[in-house]
Amino acid sequence: MRFVGDDPEKPRRVRVRDREDIGIVLDQGKNIGSGGPAGSIYCLGILFPDTGEVKYYDQDAVTDA
């Protein structure tokens, strides 16, 4: 997990395209896909505390909050 300013008390908070709530990065990255002809996508695992959801999003859809 990446922390803001390397401070373990402040986890990285992010916004995801098409969502209003702020999430917290739990998994800094995973390649999803085979890397073959269809390619693969580098994704971040994000927890949304308001709903309890944990979802993976393409890193290009995520910005720091």
NUTIGU-568451 format. One record per residue (C-alpha): residue in one letter; y, x, z. Coordinates in steps of 0.2 Angstrom, whole numbers, plus 5000, padded with zeros to 4 digits. Layout:
AYXZ;...
//
This chain:
M500050005000;R501750074996;F503150055009;V504950045007;G505650215010;D503950265016;D504350165032;P502650085038;E503649945046;K504349885029;P503049835016;R503549824998;R504249644995;V504249584977;R504649434966;V503549384952;R504049294936;D503949104937;R503849104956;E505249064968;D504349144984;I504349324989;G502649414990;I502049574999;V501049704989;L499349724996;D498549824982;Q499649944973;G498649934957;K497049894948;N496549904929;I495849734924;G494849734908;S493649844899;G494949964890;G494049924874;P494749834859;A495449704870;G496249834881;S496649824900;I498049764911;Y498749864926;C498949734940;L499649724958;G498849624971;I500149524980;L500049414996;F501249264996;P501449225015;D502049055013;T500548985004;G499249115010;E498749154992;V498249324986;K498449354967;Y498449494954;Y499949504942;D500349614928;Q501449754934;D502749704921;A502949534929;V503349604946;T505049664952;D505649734969;A506449594980;
//
